[in-house]
């Protein structure tokens, strides 16, 4: 909420007693003062209600605008992905058709044969490197497991039933 001169009473008004002593005034002036304050309060409430309704309307409009913009972004993204997929499919089909024509005609040049042999050597080397990496990974896994078991025994941890999942403190 925001304070402004129209919707808030002055500090001096708050310090005055709401209902003055009975001997100074009669009931009619008190009722008039009470009515005036009630009218001010009603105006403040109505002002706040109007402000909240305006903010709600603005928020609804902004929400609708965001939905429309998000849908447009989604449509653009989908169109882009579909277009790129189609382009890739066309390029792959074109290359495959070219390879099929070459293979079907049995017309591999010496350059084509040498490139194919180099590709086969590279593929064999990559496969061998992958197998070596897997072998080294298994050795490393075994060494780490042994080290963990040694450290657990050294630090006072015991493995019950042979599994590392069920540890107990010694």
C-alpha positions, 0 to 999 in steps of 0.5 A: 500500500502507498501512503498519500495525503488523500487516503491517510489521516494526519498523525495529529488526528490519530493522537486525538481520542476517538471518543472524547470525555462525555461531559465535553460533548453530547452524543450527536457530535460524536456520531457525526465525527464517527460517521466522517471517519467511517466515510474516510475509511470506506473511501480508502477501502474503495480506493484499494479495491479499485487499485487491486482490480486495475492491477488484476486486469493489467496482470491478466492482460500481461499473462495473455500477452506472455502466452501468445508470445510463448506460443509464437516462440514455440511455433518458430522453434518447431518450424526451425527444427523441422526445417533443419531436420528436413535439410539434414535428411535431404543431404544424407539422402543425396550422399547415400544416393551418390554412394549407392551409385558408386558402389552399384557401378563398381566404380571406385577410383584409387583415391576412393579405395585409399580413403576407404582403407584409411577409414577402416584403419582409423576405425580399427584404431579407435576400437582398439583404443576403446578396448584399452580404455575399458581394460584400464578402467576395470583395473582402476576400479579394482585398485580403488575398491582395494584401497577403499577396503584397506582404508576402511579396515585401517580407520576402524570400519568393518564390512559385515556380510562382505558388502560395503553397503552394510558398514558398522563402526568398530 
